[in-house]
Amino acid sequence: MSVISPVPNSPTAGLRIHGNIRQLWRWPLLAGQIVKGLALVKTLGQASDEVRIAKFQADLVELMGVHVRVLGKPTDQAALWACNHISWIDAPILGSFPNCVPVAKQEVEEWPVIGDLVKSGGTVFIKRGANQANTVRDRMAELLDAGRNVIVYPEGTTTAGDQVSYVFPRLLSAATQADVPIQPVTIRYGLAENGEDIAPYIDNMKFLPHLRRVLAEKQLQCTVEFLPLIDSAQPRDQLANELRQTLAENLSLAASDNQKQDINLRELIAFLKARHGI
């Protein structure tokens, strides 16, 4: 009498085996892309830098198995792109659009290869808890005045995609200062083959295990949608309310017409002091 192991017939086991095989060939591709990034860093300083950096990030997203679908269209004029935030993957996806300058946390500057690339591309860095909001806002306004699009994640942190958190209004006023509109942008991800939501990078997740999970997936679907412009010539709290409602509505999520009603103000103040210095 023979006994057949049920493991190979398990859908989960099959997905795991295929995922391991995908990692076997994706890790070398990722290593090759890093080498390309190192070479790119050494040749920066040319007029084509902006396009080359965008192309590098587009290639990075593709080799990770992330398929991006774009809905809507970026405005032809300079605008402040205000996007919900789910994962570190958001950054190279939006960075693949030319003429865009992101606002990123200071830690990104220390990342190997990527840090040098985004710094060379003009990324505006903000250090949490350092009372830099006004300085960063002014730098954003300068870039907008110069005709660049600036990408900001006004929630200030990532979510699981099941809500649009409190939208911090101060950085939005860079658009008002530069007299340019705000373009709301939503980003959403599909589920993994096993039905899990693997894209969110939240709580105390570690980068490498999360990257391994992404590389093991056959294809991760992502939809980026550019929404109608918001006039920035209004009080910043009103701007924040309108932006939050616009993002939430497009993502089919609930949000009140006054975002302060959806939060505990004591917790918000503690969060601001500890994380952002705003």
Number of C-alpha atoms within 10 A of each C-alpha: 3 4 5 8 8 8 10 11 10 11 12 13 13 13 16 15 13 15 18 17 13 17 20 13 11 18 16 11 15 17 11 12 17 17 13 13 21 16 12 18 19 10 10 17 12 8 8 9 18 23 14 17 25 23 17 20 22 19 16 21 19 14 15 24 18 21 17 18 11 13 13 11 13 20 16 8 11 24 28 33 28 24 25 28 26 23 20 16 20 22 18 20 22 21 23 21 18 16 15 25 26 23 22 20 15 15 12 16 18 11 12 12 18 20 17 20 25 26 18 15 22 14 23 22 19 20 16 19 15 13 14 15 18 14 12 19 20 17 15 30 25 15 21 25 18 11 17 19 27 24 24 22 23 24 18 19 17 19 18 17 20 12 15 26 21 20 25 19 18 17 25 28 25 28 27 20 17 21 17 23 23 28 26 24 28 21 24 20 21 16 15 18 15 12 8 9 14 20 25 20 20 14 10 6 10 10 10 9 10 16 16 16 15 21 25 25 23 17 17 22 16 20 14 20 20 19 20 16 18 18 14 23 16 12 12 19 18 16 23 23 20 18 24 28 21 21 23 21 13 14 18 11 14 14 20 12 13 15 19 14 11 12 12 9 11 8 9 13 12 12 14 15 14 13 14 18 16 17
